[in-house]
Amino acid sequence: GGQSDARIGHGEILEPIYLLLVGRAVGVNSKINKRFLPIGKLVIETTKNWLQKDLPHLNIAHDIIIDYKVRSGSTDLVGNFEESTEIPLANDTSIGIGYAPLTKIEKLTYQTERMLNDPATKKKNPAIGEDIKIMGVRHKNKIDLTIACAMICTELVDVDHYFATKEEIQSLTLDLAAKIWDGDISVDVNVADVPGNEDCLYLTVTGTSAEQGDDGQVGRGNRTNGLITPYRPMTLEAAAGKNPISHVGKTYNIAAKKVCEEVVNELSVENVDCY
């Protein structure tokens, strides 16, 4: 995580975010079809293009340092990858888990984040950042949604604007919830805020908490269906960052999810788990 100075109407990155891209690639420092493959260039340019699209308030030239440590894989796994077989060979020993359909609270949690990060929502409410985390908890017939939404300080006029945006997030979420959930619901937004203290508001320059000391890495995030569901079967395998051709930590999880969805659609059963 970097360091930033985020205040209502003003924002500056003081220390850039540091992003380290790691992994294995065939062709590092070697020729493929008599040509060197520019792995580093491809990795950095692809990442920059993605960041510019998904984090429009992030200045790629100044707000982030993108580094990479991509190396060749082991001889046996490279050979495994290059084998000419009808079905690609797995390069790891792993499992995949999926389930379907989503429960109402799962749908609401997922769709709330998608709605808040929708370009149409951003156009009407430009202060809503991209770093949005939502926790849904059901107590019998009541759902409690807790939303952590990074606000973009330079899109805010004053403190009242900040709290009005919070109210708008709450209102949009309640409208969505009415279409999915017929029980009681409460929605809380940025609960760590301290009214009257502008230093204790969730303000960012770029729309992500990575700008101010927040660190993270692949593995702790959402599963392939976009959710973290501790009461459902899950694997600790992270799908992000894995080769979609031969890394079963990715492909098995995606396949398991699709199997469950197809069984539900074709057989109209209430619940399917696939291991």
C-alpha positions in Angstrom: 0.0 0.0 0.0 1.0 3.6 -0.7 0.5 6.8 1.2 -2.0 9.5 0.3 -3.4 12.9 1.4 -7.1 12.6 0.9 -9.4 15.4 2.0 -12.7 16.7 0.9 -12.1 18.4 -2.5 -8.4 17.6 -2.4 -6.3 14.5 -3.1 -2.7 13.7 -3.6 -0.7 10.4 -3.7 2.4 10.9 -1.5 3.9 7.5 -1.9 2.9 5.3 -4.9 1.2 1.9 -4.6 3.7 -0.9 -5.2 2.3 -3.8 -7.3 4.4 -6.9 -7.7 3.3 -9.4 -10.4 4.7 -12.9 -9.9 4.3 -16.3 -11.6 5.6 -18.7 -14.2 5.7 -18.4 -17.9 7.0 -20.5 -20.8 9.5 -18.6 -22.9 11.2 -16.4 -20.3 14.7 -15.7 -21.6 14.3 -18.2 -24.3 13.1 -18.2 -27.9 9.8 -19.5 -29.2 9.7 -20.0 -33.0 13.1 -18.3 -33.1 11.8 -15.1 -31.4 12.1 -13.9 -27.8 8.8 -13.4 -26.1 8.7 -10.1 -24.2 7.1 -11.4 -21.1 7.9 -8.4 -18.9 6.6 -6.0 -21.5 3.4 -7.9 -22.0 2.8 -8.3 -18.2 3.2 -4.6 -17.5 1.3 -3.2 -20.5 -1.6 -5.6 -19.9 -1.8 -4.6 -16.2 -1.6 -0.9 -17.0 -4.4 -1.2 -19.6 -6.6 -3.0 -17.1 -5.9 -0.5 -14.2 -6.7 2.4 -16.5 -10.0 0.9 -17.3 -11.1 -0.2 -13.9 -9.5 2.5 -11.7 -10.0 5.7 -13.8 -8.9 8.0 -11.0 -5.5 6.2 -10.6 -2.7 8.0 -12.4 -0.8 5.1 -13.9 2.3 7.3 -14.5 2.6 8.6 -10.9 0.3 6.7 -8.5 1.6 3.2 -8.8 4.8 1.2 -9.4 4.3 -1.9 -11.4 7.0 -4.5 -11.0 7.2 -8.2 -12.0 9.1 -11.4 -11.0 8.0 -13.8 -13.7 10.3 -16.8 -14.2 10.4 -20.0 -16.1 8.6 -23.0 -14.5 10.3 -26.2 -13.5 11.5 -28.5 -16.3 8.9 -31.2 -15.6 6.0 -28.8 -15.6 7.1 -27.0 -18.7 7.3 -30.3 -20.4 3.9 -31.2 -19.0 2.5 -27.9 -20.5 4.1 -28.6 -23.9 2.8 -32.1 -24.3 0.7 -32.6 -27.3 -2.4 -34.2 -25.9 -6.1 -33.9 -26.7 -6.8 -32.8 -23.1 -4.3 -30.5 -21.4 -2.4 -32.1 -18.5 -2.9 -30.8 -15.0 0.1 -29.0 -13.5 -1.0 -29.4 -9.9 -2.8 -31.7 -7.4 -5.9 -29.8 -6.4 -9.7 -29.8 -6.1 -12.5 -27.6 -7.3 -15.8 -26.9 -5.5 -19.0 -25.3 -6.8 -22.6 -24.9 -5.7 -25.9 -23.5 -7.1 -28.2 -21.8 -7.0 -27.3 -18.7 -4.9 -29.4 -18.0 -1.9 -31.3 -14.7 -1.7 -28.7 -13.2 0.6 -25.9 -14.3 -1.7 -27.7 -12.8 -4.7 -28.3 -9.6 -2.8 -24.7 -9.3 -1.6 -23.3 -10.0 -5.0 -25.7 -7.8 -7.0 -25.3 -4.9 -4.6 -21.6 -4.7 -5.4 -22.2 -5.1 -9.1 -24.9 -2.3 -9.0 -22.6 0.1 -7.1 -19.7 -0.5 -9.5 -22.0 -0.2 -12.6 -20.9 2.6 -14.9 -24.4 4.0 -14.8 -24.2 4.3 -11.0 -20.8 5.9 -11.2 -22.0 8.4 -13.8 -24.8 9.6 -11.4 -22.6 9.3 -8.3 -19.0 10.0 -9.3 -17.8 10.1 -5.7 -18.4 6.3 -5.4 -15.0 4.6 -5.7 -14.3 1.1 -7.1 -13.1 -0.4 -3.8 -16.3 -1.8 -2.4 -16.7 -4.6 0.1 -20.1 -5.9 1.2 -20.9 -8.3 4.1 -24.3 -9.8 4.3 -25.6 -11.6 7.5 -29.0 -13.2 7.9 -30.7 -13.5 11.3 -33.8 -15.6 10.5 -36.0 -13.2 8.5 -33.7 -10.2 8.7 -30.6 -9.4 6.5 -28.0 -6.9 7.7 -25.8 -5.5 4.9 -22.6 -3.7 5.8 -21.0 -1.7 3.0 -17.5 -0.3 2.9 -17.3 2.0 0.0 -14.2 4.1 -0.8 -15.2 7.7 -1.7 -13.2 9.7 -4.1 -12.3 13.0 -2.3 -11.9 15.1 -5.4 -15.4 14.4 -6.5 -16.9 15.7 -3.2 -17.8 19.3 -2.7 -18.1 19.3 1.1 -18.9 17.0 4.1 -22.6 17.2 3.4 -22.0 15.8 -0.1 -20.1 12.9 1.5 -23.0 11.9 3.8 -25.5 12.5 1.0 -23.6 10.0 -1.2 -23.7 7.5 1.7 -27.5 8.0 1.9 -27.7 7.5 -1.9 -25.8 4.2 -1.6 -28.2 3.1 1.2 -31.2 4.1 -0.9 -30.0 2.3 -4.0 -29.3 -0.9 -2.0 -32.7 -0.9 -0.4 -34.4 -0.5 -3.8 -32.4 -3.5 -5.1 -33.1 -5.5 -1.9 -36.9 -5.0 -2.4 -36.6 -7.0 -5.6 -34.8 -9.9 -4.0 -35.7 -10.1 -0.3 -39.2 -9.9 1.2 -38.1 -9.8 4.9 -36.6 -7.1 7.0 -33.3 -5.5 6.0 -30.8 -3.0 7.3 -28.1 -1.3 5.3 -25.1 0.4 7.0 -22.4 2.3 4.9 -18.9 3.1 6.1 -19.6 2.4 9.7 -16.1 3.5 10.9 -16.9 7.1 10.0 -16.9 9.6 12.8 -19.4 12.5 12.1 -17.7 15.8 12.9 -14.2 14.5 12.3 -13.2 14.8 8.6 -10.0 12.8 9.3 -12.2 9.7 10.1 -14.1 9.4 6.8 -13.5 6.8 4.1 -11.8 9.1 1.6 -9.5 8.1 -1.1 -7.8 9.8 -4.1 -7.9 6.8 -6.4 -11.0 4.9 -5.3 -9.0 2.1 -3.7 -7.7 1.6 -0.2 -4.4 0.3 -1.6 -3.3 3.9 -1.8 -3.0 4.3 2.0 -1.2 1.4 3.6 -3.6 -1.4 2.7 -1.8 -4.5 1.6 -3.1 -7.7 -0.1 -2.3 -10.7 -2.2 -4.0 -13.4 -4.2 -5.7 -16.1 -2.2 -7.8 -14.2 0.3 -10.3 -12.9 -2.1 -13.6 -13.9 -3.7 -14.2 -17.3 -5.1 -15.1 -17.9 -8.8 -18.7 -16.9 -8.2 -17.6 -13.5 -6.8 -18.4 -14.3 -3.2 -16.8 -15.5 0.0 -19.3 -17.9 1.7 -18.1 -19.5 4.9 -21.3 -21.6 5.4 -20.9 -23.1 1.9 -18.4 -25.7 0.6 -15.3 -23.8 -0.5 -11.7 -24.5 -1.4 -8.8 -22.2 -0.4 -7.6 -22.3 -4.0 -7.5 -18.8 -5.5 -8.7 -18.7 -9.1 -7.1 -15.4 -9.8 -3.6 -15.4 -11.4 -3.6 -19.0 -12.4 -3.1 -20.3 -16.0 -6.6 -21.2 -17.4 -5.2 -23.9 -19.6 -3.6 -26.3 -17.2 -3.9 -25.0 -13.6 -6.6 -27.1 -12.0 -6.8 -24.7 -9.0 -8.6 -22.5 -11.5 -10.3 -24.7 -14.1 -11.8 -27.2 -11.6 -13.5 -24.5 -9.6 -15.0 -22.9 -12.7 -16.0 -26.3 -14.1 -17.7 -27.2 -10.7 -19.6 -24.0 -10.7 -20.8 -24.5 -14.3 -21.8 -28.1 -13.6 -24.0 -27.0 -10.6 -25.7 -24.3 -12.6 -26.5 -26.6 -15.5 -27.9 -29.3 -13.2 -30.1 -26.7 -11.5 -31.4 -25.3 -14.8 -32.1 -28.7 -16.4 -33.4 -30.7 -13.4 -35.0 -27.9 -11.3 -33.5 -29.1 -8.1 -33.2 -26.9 -5.0 -29.5 -27.2 -4.4 -26.4 -28.8 -6.0 -22.9 -29.1 -4.6 -20.1 -30.3 -6.9 -16.7 -31.5 -5.6 
